[in-house]
Amino acid sequence: MKITMNRRKKYLMAGSLLLLTATPSFALFGIGDIVFDPTSYASLVQQATTALNQLKMIENNIAHFSIKQQWQTTLTALKSANVKNLFGETNGMNTALNSNSSTASATAWTAATVPVNGSTTSYLAGQTPGSSQLSQLAMIELSDSVSPDCFTAIGQYRSARTQNATANSTLATQQLDSTSATNSEVEQLNLLNAAEAQKMSEMQSQGVLQTCLASQMTVANMQQRNAAALDLNTAAFVQQQRAVNDVSSANEGSTWQNYLP
């Protein structure tokens, strides 16, 4: 009996040591083929948590905006230009300002400006580049070149604004839509891309108008520059003439050299 007890104690001690050194996997309910692995269970719990977070993120991405109308703005419409034409002095101007027609622009500019006639051309033929006369002619020729282009740019912008009104309105409607038809993440990204494309078109159209403004400023600066140079040249010429020719009154011995009319 004593020997049996000693053996039983040895078996219990060996079993205890075996349990202490066993892997995390062990049988449940004494059934050898059902194994519980705590490490695998923790991994599965982590994967399930990650999947749940991803699902919540997807749900947030497809959530509908129900009050999008608070972002809605109004596109300002351009009024069509309507220039009076009592005697043919503005022929083609309405067409030039409201449509994309370079021919109408050239016609309108020619009808509304004073031409350089034949006798003036003959007179200018005897002038040299840099003279006040040819400088004025250069300004006129520059203005005749860029001004019709400005008419065309204005007409192009007005025409394009009218043509793009439907596309702009449709895009705004879809951006403000709160239904499932346009609220998926892909659809919203497509709408953003479309908005950027419209913005680029508008910037390019604005660039044409800015080019026109720069051209007109160049003509205006040329006129002011020529006028200032002409004043300086006139002052110098008068001073030189009075230094050579005595313009003093009778019986006076000095000349008032710094007087200018």
C-alpha positions in Angstrom: 0.0 0.0 0.0 2.8 2.3 0.8 4.5 1.6 -2.5 1.2 2.3 -4.3 0.9 5.7 -2.6 4.4 6.6 -3.5 3.8 5.8 -7.1 0.6 7.8 -7.1 2.4 10.8 -5.7 5.1 10.4 -8.4 2.4 10.3 -11.1 0.7 13.4 -9.8 4.0 15.3 -9.6 4.9 14.2 -13.1 1.4 15.3 -14.4 1.8 18.6 -12.7 5.1 19.2 -14.3 3.7 18.2 -17.7 0.9 20.8 -17.3 3.3 23.5 -16.3 5.5 22.9 -19.4 2.7 22.3 -21.9 2.1 24.6 -24.9 -0.9 27.0 -25.0 -2.9 24.5 -27.0 -4.8 21.9 -24.9 -7.8 19.7 -25.3 -11.2 20.7 -24.1 -13.6 18.5 -22.1 -11.2 15.6 -22.4 -11.7 15.3 -26.1 -8.3 15.1 -27.8 -9.2 16.5 -31.3 -10.7 19.8 -30.0 -7.8 22.1 -29.2 -7.9 25.6 -27.7 -5.0 27.9 -28.6 -5.1 31.3 -26.7 -2.6 32.9 -29.1 -4.7 32.1 -32.2 -7.8 33.3 -30.4 -6.2 36.7 -29.6 -5.1 37.0 -33.2 -8.7 36.3 -34.4 -10.0 38.9 -32.0 -7.6 41.5 -33.3 -8.5 40.7 -37.0 -12.2 40.9 -36.1 -11.6 44.3 -34.5 -9.7 45.6 -37.5 -12.4 44.4 -39.9 -15.1 46.1 -37.7 -13.1 49.4 -37.8 -12.8 49.2 -41.6 -16.5 48.5 -41.9 -17.3 51.6 -39.8 -14.9 53.7 -42.0 -16.7 52.4 -45.1 -20.0 53.3 -43.6 -18.8 56.8 -42.8 -17.5 57.2 -46.4 -20.9 56.3 -47.9 -22.9 58.3 -45.3 -25.3 60.8 -47.0 -25.2 64.5 -46.5 -28.7 65.6 -45.9 -28.1 69.4 -45.7 -25.9 70.0 -48.7 -28.0 73.0 -49.8 -26.2 75.1 -47.3 -23.2 75.2 -49.7 -25.3 76.2 -52.7 -24.2 79.4 -54.5 -25.6 81.3 -57.5 -23.8 81.6 -60.9 -24.0 85.2 -62.0 -25.3 85.5 -65.5 -23.7 87.9 -68.0 -25.9 90.4 -69.6 -25.6 90.5 -73.4 -24.0 93.6 -74.8 -26.3 95.9 -76.8 -24.5 98.8 -78.3 -26.5 101.4 -80.2 -25.9 101.8 -83.9 -27.6 104.9 -85.2 -25.6 105.5 -88.4 -23.5 102.4 -88.8 -20.7 103.6 -86.5 -20.8 100.4 -84.5 -21.5 97.8 -87.2 -20.6 94.3 -86.0 -19.9 95.4 -82.4 -22.9 93.5 -80.8 -21.8 90.4 -82.7 -18.2 90.8 -81.6 -19.0 91.4 -78.0 -21.5 88.5 -77.7 -20.0 85.7 -79.8 -16.7 84.3 -81.0 -16.3 86.1 -84.3 -12.9 87.7 -85.2 -14.5 89.0 -88.5 -17.1 90.9 -86.6 -14.4 92.3 -84.2 -12.3 93.6 -87.1 -15.4 95.1 -88.8 -16.6 96.8 -85.5 -13.1 98.3 -84.8 -12.7 99.7 -88.3 -16.2 101.2 -88.2 -15.6 102.9 -84.8 -12.2 104.4 -85.4 -10.7 107.3 -87.4 -8.6 105.9 -90.3 -5.3 107.2 -91.5 -6.1 108.7 -94.9 -4.0 108.7 -98.0 -2.6 112.2 -97.7 -1.4 111.5 -94.2 0.3 108.3 -95.4 2.2 110.4 -98.0 3.3 112.8 -95.4 4.4 110.1 -93.0 6.5 108.5 -95.8 9.0 111.3 -95.4 9.5 110.8 -91.6 12.1 108.7 -89.9 11.5 106.0 -87.2 11.6 107.6 -83.8 9.9 110.8 -84.9 6.8 111.9 -83.0 4.7 111.3 -86.1 5.8 107.7 -86.7 5.6 107.0 -82.9 2.0 108.0 -83.0 1.5 105.8 -86.1 3.1 102.9 -84.2 0.7 103.4 -81.4 -2.3 103.5 -83.8 -1.1 100.3 -85.5 -0.6 98.5 -82.2 -4.0 99.5 -81.1 -5.5 98.4 -84.4 -3.9 95.0 -83.8 -4.8 94.2 -80.2 -8.2 95.9 -79.9 -10.1 93.6 -82.2 -8.6 90.7 -80.4 -10.0 92.1 -77.2 -13.4 92.3 -78.8 -13.1 88.7 -79.8 -11.9 87.7 -76.3 -14.9 89.4 -74.7 -17.3 87.7 -77.1 -15.6 84.3 -76.5 -16.0 84.6 -72.8 -19.7 85.6 -73.0 -20.4 82.8 -75.4 -18.6 80.2 -73.4 -20.2 81.3 -70.2 -23.6 80.7 -71.8 -22.6 77.3 -73.2 -21.1 76.2 -69.8 -24.2 77.2 -67.8 -25.8 73.8 -68.1 -22.7 71.9 -67.2 -22.1 74.1 -64.2 -25.6 73.8 -63.0 -25.6 70.0 -63.4 -22.4 69.6 -61.5 -23.7 71.8 -58.7 -26.9 69.8 -58.5 -25.0 66.5 -58.2 -22.7 67.9 -55.6 -25.6 69.0 -53.5 -27.5 65.8 -54.0 -28.1 63.8 -50.8 -29.3 60.5 -52.3 -27.3 57.3 -52.7 -26.9 58.0 -56.4 -24.1 60.5 -56.0 -22.8 59.9 -52.4 -20.5 57.0 -52.9 -16.8 57.7 -52.3 -16.0 57.1 -56.0 -18.8 59.4 -57.2 -17.8 62.2 -54.9 -14.2 61.9 -56.1 -15.4 62.1 -59.7 -17.4 65.2 -58.8 -14.3 66.8 -57.3 -12.3 66.0 -60.5 -15.1 67.5 -62.6 -15.1 70.7 -60.5 -11.3 71.0 -60.9 -11.7 70.6 -64.7 -14.3 73.4 -64.8 -12.1 75.6 -62.6 -9.2 75.1 -65.1 -11.4 76.1 -68.0 -12.5 79.2 -66.2 -8.9 80.1 -65.4 -7.9 79.7 -69.0 -10.7 81.9 -70.2 -9.8 84.5 -67.5 -6.2 84.3 -68.8 -7.3 85.4 -72.3 -9.1 88.4 -70.8 -6.1 89.3 -68.7 -3.9 89.2 -71.9 -6.3 91.6 -73.5 -6.1 94.0 -70.5 -2.3 93.8 -70.6 -2.4 94.6 -74.3 -4.6 97.6 -73.8 -2.4 98.8 -70.9 0.6 98.6 -73.3 -1.1 100.9 -75.8 -2.1 103.4 -73.0 1.4 103.4 -71.6 2.8 104.0 -75.1 0.5 107.0 -75.5 1.5 108.5 -72.2 5.2 107.8 -72.8 5.1 109.4 -76.2 3.3 112.5 -74.8 5.8 112.9 -72.0 8.7 112.5 -74.4 7.1 115.0 -76.8 6.8 117.6 -74.0 10.5 117.2 -73.1 11.6 117.5 -76.7 9.4 120.6 -77.2 10.8 122.3 -74.1 14.4 121.6 -75.2 13.7 122.9 -78.7 12.2 126.1 -77.4 15.1 126.7 -75.1 17.6 126.1 -77.9 15.8 128.5 -80.2 15.6 131.3 -77.7 19.3 130.9 -76.8 20.1 131.6 -80.5 17.5 134.1 -81.4 17.1 137.3 -79.3 13.5 137.6 -78.3 14.0 140.5 -75.8 12.0 143.7 -76.1 13.5 146.7 -77.7 16.3 148.5 -75.9 16.7 145.5 -73.5 20.0 143.8 -73.2 19.1 140.4 -71.8 16.9 137.5 -72.9 14.5 135.7 -70.6 15.8 132.2 -71.4 13.7 130.1 -69.0 10.3 131.3 -70.2 8.1 128.7 -71.9 4.7 129.4 -73.5 
